[in-house]
Amino acid sequence: MTTRILVTGGAGFIGSHYVRTLLGPTGPGDVTVTVLDALTYAGNPANLDEVRDRPRFAFVKGDVCDAGLVSELLAEHDEVVHFAAESHVDRSILGAGEFVRTNVLGTQTLLDAALRQRRPPAFVHVSTDEVYGSIDAGSWPETDPLRPNSPYAASKASSDLIALAHHRTHGLDVRVTRCSNNYGHHQFPEKVVPLFVTNLLDGKKVPLYGDGGNVRDWLHIDDHVQGIELVRTGGRPGEVYNIGGGTELSNRELTALLLEACGADWDGSVEYVADRKGHDRRYSVDCTKIRTELGYEPRKDFAAGLAETVTWYRDNRDWWEPLKKRSAPETASAVAFDDERGPAR
């Protein structure tokens, strides 16, 4: 029996890779995929070129806040994997309105539409470790309270709680994933890894926030997609699953690795800039639950994954050069060290 999956935000970085994986040679084979994406600045139709002509693929341009459209689509699907989100922290600091609209109201619109169906679809809600706030030592289990510090993180925490409330109140099959910082190919170049790589390939400087001591756990997009698929196929309704990569680096350490990979030197290529407002010092998720329940293990070695990512950007200028001409957030550095969890709606 074929499972009909609606993927929101499927033209962005993570969503498009999820779609390409589902419809690729290693995918489950028993699914059809419809992508719903509004193609805002981070949604790129080219990300779906690989699967566009597949008979099991369909694309709908639309907004997750469009209740009528969403209701029509959910009536035709068995499952929803919800990536669609505004995700850039700097942009949320400049103005939170669009983040609340898309991340909170968009999620609510989808959940309301799911409840109206005769057979409500299962709902995988893709979220972020940023909802937990900042942690000095140790790692967050899924049971830790949410203490978001940026408008972006607060909007994602709100959507998490709304989604889980629909399980507890209405019995809707909701499963939430919270990932650490993603990296890989096809990532919009406002994010730290592609921004730094493309700047260095062009002989430009890279902006390093504050003292460079903020720490993140890095997760390759292949491993993130693996974790999401495990939750979709085997996760328990009403549960939250952390997905991490197992490689903690300070921003300064990451910068050094990117400089080395691009053949650049620190003194001539790094510019220190004022720290972001409310910049969380460290993120770290405890992945015990998804490991023990679903057998998740990160497979991509970080050194190999980073080298592959740099090579991809070196070989695909025609993909990223037009994107870098688009307007960036009006900040001193125009860069976020908190990576993309989902594409723009």
N, C-alpha and C positions, 0 to 999 in steps of 0.2 A: 504494500500500500504506500502510495506516495504522500509525503508530508509537504504541505504547502506553507512556506515560511515567508513572512513579511519582514524585511530588513529595513529599518528606518535609518536614515543617514548613511546609506550604503554607497555613496559616491565619495566619501571622505577616506582618510588614511586607514583606519582600522576596519571600518565597515566594508570598504571595497576589498580589502584583503580577505576578510571573512567570506565575502561572496565568491571571490575567485577561488578560495580554498574549497568551499562547498561544491562548486561546479567543476572543479578540477579533477585530475586523474586520481588523487588520493581522497576525494570527497566521498560522502556516504552513498551517492548514486540514486537514492530513493527520495530525493527532494526536488521541489521546484522553488525558485526564489523570485520574489518581487521586491525591487528596491524602491523605496519612497524617499526622495531627497528634494529639497527646495533649491539646490545648487546655489547656495550663498557662497561667499568668497572661498571657503575651504572645501567645498564640494566640487569635484572635478570630474566631468563626464569621461575624460580620457582614462581615469582609473578603472573604468569598466569595459574598456575596449576589448580586453581579452575574452570576455564572456558575452558580449553584446549580442552575438548571433547564435548563441546556444538556444536550443528549443525550450530548455527548462528555465529560461531567464526572461524577466520582464522589468521594464523601468517605468515609473510614474513620477513625473515632476510635481511636487506638491509639498504643502506645509503640514507638519504634525499638529498644528493648531486648527486646521480645517476640519471641523467636526464631521461635516457631511462626507467629505472624501475619505477620512479615516474610517468612518463607520462602514462605508461601501467596501473598502479594502479588507477590513477585519472579517466581514461576512464571508469572504472568499478564502480565508487562510486559517490554518490550524495552529500556527505558532507565530509569535512576534519576537524578534531579537532587536532590541531598542538601543541603537547607538546615537541617534540624533541628539546633538547637544552643541551649544556654544561652549567652547572649552579653553579659550586663551585667557589666562589669569590677568595679564596686563589690560586686556580689553575690558574685563569685568570691573577693574579698578577705575577705569575711565568712565564707565557707565554700565550699571547693572541691569537696566531695564530689559534688554533683549535676552539676557541670561535667565531672568525670572520668567519671561514669556515663553521661551523655547524649552528650557530645562524643566520648569515646574508646570506651567500651563500645558505645554505640549505633552508631557507625560500624563498629566491628568486627563487630557482629551483622549489619548490612546486607551487609558484604563477605563474610562467611562464607556467608550465604544466597545471595548471587550465585554463589559458587563451586559451590554444590550444584545449580545449575540445569543442565539439559541444554544449553541455550544461554544462557550467562551474559549478563546485560544489561550494556550500557555504563553507566558510573558517573561522573557529574559531581559532584565534591566541592567544595562552595562554602566557601571559607575567607576569611582576613583578612590584611591587611598587618601586623597586630600580631605575627604569628609571627616577623617579622624583628627585632623589638626596637625600638631607637631609633637614628636616624641624624642626625648633626650637619649634614652637607652631602651633596649629591648624592642619588641615588635608588637603591633596591635593584633589581637585575635578579633574575630567578627563580633564578639560580644561587647567590645569596648564602646563607651558612649561616643557620640559624634560631637566634635568640637571644631567645626570649620572656621577658618580665619579669613578667607577671601570671599568676595561676593560670588565668584564662580563656585567655590567649594560649598558655600552655603546653599546655592541653588541646587547643586547635585545632592547634598544631604536632604534637602526638602523633597526632591523627587524620589529618593530612596524610601523615605518614610511614608510618602503617599502610596508608593507601590506596595510596600509591605502592609500598610493599613488595608489595602484592598484585598489582600490575602486573609488577614485576620478578621475583617468585617464581613466580606462577601464570599470568602473561600476561593477567590481567584488564584489560579496556579501562577504565582509570581516567584521568580528566582533572581537574586541580585548578585552581580559580580563586582568586586572592587579591585582594580588593578594598580600596579605601580607604574613608573614612568616607561612609556613605550618608545622604541626606536626601530628604524628599518626603512625600507624603500617606500616611495610614494608619500612621504610625510611632508605636509605643507611647510614651506621654508620659513615660517615665523618661529618654529620650534627650535630648541637649542641645537640638537645634533645636525639637522639639515641647514640651519642658519649658519652655524659655525663652519660646516664643511663647504657650503657654497661660497661663503665669504672668503675662506682660505683658498679655494680653487681660483677665485678671482683676484687674489693678492690683496684682499682687504683685511682690516683688523676685525677682531671679534670682541664683543663687550662682555666683561665678566662682572657680575653683580657683587657689590660689597667686598668681603675678604675672600670670596670663593669657597667658604667653608660649609655651605649648605649641602646636605647629604641626601641622595636619592638612590633608590633601588631600581636597577635597569632591567627591563623586560623586552625581549625581542618580540616583534609582532607575530612571528610564527607560534611562539609559546603562548602568547595571549589568546590567539585564535584557538589553539588547542584547548586551553582552559575553558573558554566560552562554550566550545562544542561539547566538552565533557559535562558542563552544567546543563546545557540544553537537553542532552540525551539521557543524563543520569542523575541530575541534581534533584534535591527534594523541594517541593513547594513550600514557600514561606521562609526559605533559608538564604543566608548570605554566604558567599564564598570569596575569600581573598585570593588573588592571583599575582604572584611575584616572580621576579627573575633570578633572585639570589646573588646579584652583583651590586653591592653598595659602593658608591663612589661620591666623594665630594665634587662639587662643580669644578674646583681647581684641578682635581685629578682627571676628571673627564676632559677638561680643556687640554691638559698635557697630552692625553692619548690622541685627541683629534689633531693637535698640532703635529705630532709625530707621524700620524697616518697621512697627513697632507704635505709633509715635508716643509713645515714652517717652524720658525723659532719664536720663543716666548716674547723676547724683548721687542721684536719688530711687529708682532701680530696681535698682542693682547692689550686691550684698553680697559682699565678699571672704571666702572661707572657706579653711580649712587645706587644703593640697594633698593629693592622693591619695597613698597609699603607693606608692612605686615608679613614679611617673607618668612615662611615656615622654615625652621632650621633643619629638621630631619624627618623623613618618612621611612617607615619600615613595617611591612605587613607579615603576619604569621600565617603561613600557608599550610599548617598542619591539617586543617579540616579537608581541603580539597585533595591533599595528598592521600590521606587515609581513606576518605570516602570514595574518591573517584579515580585515584591512581595518577594524579597529575605530577609530572616532573618537568622542569625546564630542560629542554634538549639542546638549545643553541648556546654554544660556548660564546662568551661575551667578546673575546678577542676576535674570533672568526666572524661573529655577527657584525661587529663594528667595521671590520675590514671589508666585508661584503657591502655594507651600507655605503661606505665611502666610495667604493668602486662603482656602485650603481649611480650615485650622483655625478661622479666623474664622467660616466658614459651616457648620461641622460640629460644633458643640458637643455635639450629642446623641451623637456617636461618642466623643469624648474625655472628657467630664465624668465619666461612670461609671467610666472607667478610672483617672482621677486619684484616685478615692476608695479604690482598692485600696492595700494596704500597699506602702511604698517601702523600699529598703535603709536600714538604720539607720546612716547616715553623717551627718556634719555637713551635707552639702549634698544628699545623695540624688540625685546627678546624675553621669553619666559623660560625659566628653568624647570617649570612644571609641565610635563609633557602632555601630549594630546591623548585623551581617553576616548574621544568619539568625534566624528566629523561634525561640522556645522550642519544645521538642519537643512 
